[in-house]
Amino acid sequence: MATVTSAAVAIPSFTGLKAAGATTSSRLTTTAKVSVVPRLCVKSSLKGFGEAVVVAAASAVLVSNAMALEVLLGTDGGELVFQPSTFSVAPGEKIVFKNNAGYPHNVVFDEDEVPSGVDASKISMSDEDLLNAPGETFAVTLTEKGTYTFYCSPHQGAGMVGKVTVN
């Protein structure tokens, strides 16, 4: 806790300077007393700071739950893979496929390897739609529980396939 106390301060005077024709000299010292400043309430400030940290942390948790899972298309080393290639999400969680390297890429869900009742064409990019530049994205939200297999049509033969499980 910070504390401010009073102190005596000596202030020299310039009366000792001789005026023209003056023969006497005197020296005056003035003493001033600084008033006591109220103590700072650091404990209260820290309490408010702590509350702000808790609120910020809770907000971050809520935002992170609403954030999307990012899947890179191609690795920094140039490998033609989804990174990660196998993962799980909650129903309704957004998946963002982000072009990274080795493009062009797309994301196509295999119509034979999605849960029954799911129309793969509605959650896939078309074969003609391609992500051609770094950072371009394709986002999808899967709501039906089950396992979905997806691939990049230009690089499927090179093994660019992935699998997502919606729990």
N, C-alpha and C positions, 0 to 999 in steps of 0.2 A: 504494500500500500504506500502511495506517495504522500509525503507530509512536507508542508512548508512551514518553517518557523520564523519568528522575528529575529532581526539582527540589527546591531548598531552600525551605522555607516558614517565614517568621517569624511567630510567634504572640505578640502582646503579652500581658503579664501585668498583672493588676490589683493587684499587690503595691505599686505606687506610691501607692495610696490611703492616706491617713493614718488610722490607727486612733485612737480617742479617747486622748489623752494621749501619743501617739507623737511623737517629735521627729525621728527619722531617716527618710529616705525612700530607697528603693532601687528600681531598675528592673531587671527581669529579662526577658531575651529568650530564648525557647526556639527552637531550630532543629530541625526534624524533616525527615527525608529520606524521600521517598516511594519505595517499592520499585518496581523496574522491572516493568511488566506485560508478559507475553508478547505478541509481535506477533500481530496478528490474521491469520488465514490467509484473506485475501480471495480469492486465486486459487482455492482449493479451493471456496469458497462459490460463486463465479461458475461453476465447472465444473458443480457440482450444479444450479445455476439453468439453465445451458445445456442440460443433459440433460433437465430438466423441460420446457423450451420445445420441444425436439425431440419429446418424447413427446406433448405437447399438440397440436402441429402435425400429427403423424402421425394422432392420434386424430380431429382435425377433418377430415382428408382422408377417412378411412374413413367417418366419420359422414356427410359431405356426399355420398359416393357412395351411401349407403343412403337419403338423404333424397329426398323426392318433389319433382317439378316442380309448381309451382303455376300454375294458369291462372285468371285472373280472369274472372268472368262480368259483363260490363258495365264500362265505364271510369269513372273518377272524374268525367269530364265528361258522363256519362250516355249515351254511345254504346252501342248494342246490338251488341257484338262480344265475341268471346273475346280475351283479351289474355294471351299472344300467341295469334294465330289459326293459325299454322303453326309447328311445332316437331318436333324429333326426340328420341327416347328410346332407351335400351338395352332389350333384352328383359327383362322383370321389373321395370323401374323403375316406381315408383308415380307416377301423375298425380293431383293433387288439384285439382278444379274448385271454386273458392271464390266464393260469391255476393258481389258488390261493389256494383252499382248497376243500376237499371232492372229489378229483379226483378218477378215471379217468373221463374225460369229452371229449365231442366233440361238434361241432356246425353243425347242420343240418337245412337248410331252408325248410320249409313246402312247397311242390310243389303246394298245393292248395291255399296258402296264400302269393304269390309273384305276382308282376305286370305281366300282360299278356305279353307273348313273352320272359320272363326270364326263363332260364333252371336252376331250383333249384339245380340239381346235379352238375352243373359247379361252383357253388359258395359255396357248402357245403363240409364238410368232409364226408368221407364214414363212414358207421356204424362200420367198422373194425378199422378205424384210430382213435386212442384215444390219448389225452394228458395225460401222466402218471406221470409227475413230476412237481413240483412247478416251475413256471416261463416259462414253455413251451407255445408257442403261435401259433395261427392260424390267418392269416390276410386275409381280403377280401375287395374288392373295389366295391361298388355298383354304377352303372351309370344310371340306369333307375329310373325315379321318381315313387314314390308309396310307399306302405306299405309292409313290409316283416316280416313274422313271422318265428322265429327260435326256436330250442330247443336242449337240450342235450339228445341224445337217451338213455344213461344209466339212466338218472334221469328225463325223461319227465313225468313219472307217479308221481314223487314227486313234480311236478309243476315247474321244471326248464325250463321255456319258456321265450321268450322275443320278442320284437317288435321294428323294426327300420323303421322310415319314412324318405325317401329320398325326400327332398324338391327341 
